[in-house]
Amino acid sequence: MGLIAGWVKFTSKGPVLYWSDRIGRDNEIFRMPKFRSMQIDTPAVATHLLDDPDKYLTPIGRFLRRTSLDELPQLWSIIKGDMSFVGPRPALFNQDDLIALRSQHGIHRLPPGLTGWAQVNGRDELPIPQKVKLDEEYLQRKSFGFDLYVIWLTFLKVIRGEGVSH
């Protein structure tokens, strides 16, 4: 993590970490860290809502996102108890449509995860209703064994670089 932090600092202006307001268990807002992969003037919206996300990437941003190395600081959120290893990915504070659908289906009761069932079944490419359907399936299937399976699938997806559009 020290090497990545140095690499981020060396290749772009601004802080090493980006702290994002996210929605956690019971729709409580918490601050989630990531290694900064976007320029400091990037609007605080979901990446797919940016007109041209590539223009906001730092020189190493694409690599960090494709390899999911930008997610490593979220281990702090797991230690703190704001997140778990597996669960629905935490929504941005302003993703009202996603938050409302998750609440409607009881998904808001789960702690958000570093990875999740929706992540391994499409990641950035899923429309919100499909993502929520997969989150609901996770809620119904949740178990230690299923979590291990999701972690294994995540490992395979990250190694293959699948499912990341930006």
N, C-alpha and C positions, 0 to 999 in steps of 0.2 A: 504494500500500500504506500510505503514511503517513496518507492520508485515512481509510482503513478502520480503521486502528489507533486514530486519534483518535475515530472514530465509536463503536467498541466501548467504549473507555474512558469516553466521555462518557455512554453510555446504560446502563451496568451496572457493578456493583462487581466487582472482581477483575482478574486480569491480562488483557492484550490477547490473548496467545497461550495456547492449550491444547496441552500436550504430551502425546501419547498413546503408550503403549507398543504397538508394532505388530510384526507378524511380517514379516520381510524375506526376502531370498534365503537359501535353505538353512535356513529356519525360525529364523533369528537374530532376536532382539528388537532393535529400534531405536526411538528416540524421534522421533515425527513431529509437527511443529507445524501448527496450524490457527488461524485467527482464531477466537476463542471465540464460539460462537453459542448456547451453553447456559449456564444459571446455574451458579455455582461449586459448588453442592451436588448436581449431577446425578450419579447412579450411573454408574460406568465400565463400561457395557454397550452393546451395539449399540442404536441408537435404537429399532429395531422391538421390542425387548424391554421397553421402558418402558411402564408402564400408560397414561400420558397424556403423550406426548412434548411436546405443545404447551405444557404447563404449565411445562416447563423452559427453553423458548426465551427468549433475551434479547429486548428490544424490536426489535432489528434481525436477530435470529437467522434468522427465516424468510427474509428477503430475502437474507442472506448464503448460506444453503444453496440457495435456488432458483437463484441466479445463480452458484453455486459459487465465489464470491469468498472464502469461508472457506478454500478450498484453496490460495490463493496462497502462503502461507508454505512449502508443501511444495517450492517451488522450491529452498529451502535444502537439503532432503533430496536433491534431484536433484544439486545442486552437490557435496554431501558424498559422493555415491555410494551412498547408502542406497536410492534410488529411481531410476526412469527416467521418461521422459514417458509411455510406454505399457507396460502390463503388467497383471497382475491387481492389483486394489486391495488394499492391505495389510490383512490381517485384524487384528482386535483380539487382544491377547495371550491373551484368555480364550475365543476362539471355537474351542474344541477340535474341534468337528465339521467346520468349514470347513478348519481346518489339517490334520486327518487325511485328509480327502478329497483336498485338493490334494497332499499328500505321496504318497498312493496313486497319483495320476495324473502324478507328476513335475513338477507345476506349481511346487512349492517351489524348483526350481532357477532360476526366473526372478526378476529383481528386480521388486519391486512397482512399479506405475505410478501416475502422477497421474490417468490415465484408462486405460480398457481395453475390450476387446471386450465383456465382460459389462456394463460401465458403459453402453455405447451400445445395448445390447439389453435394457434393463430397469432398470438402476441399483438403486435401493432396493427395487424391487418383485419381484425374483427370489428364489425359494426357493434354498437352498444347493446342492442337487444340480444345478439348472439353471445356476447361476452357475459351478460347477466344470466343467460340460460346456462352457460357453462359454470358460472359461479354458483348458481343454484344446484346444479348437479354435484359440484364439490361439497356443498353444504350437506347434501343427502348422503354422500359416499364417504365423508370425512372419517378417517381412521389413521392410525400410525402406519399401517401397511400401504394405504393409498398415498399418504404423504411421501413415503419413501419412493413409491413409483413415480410421483410427480417430480421429485428431486432428480431421479434418474433420467426421466424424459427431458428435464431442463438441462441437465449436463449434456445430453446428446444434441439438443437444439443449439446450445451455446457453441459447442465444438463445431457444428456444421454451419453456424451463422444463419440459421433459419428464422424467419418471422420478423426481422427487423427491417422496417422500411426507411428509417432515417437515423 
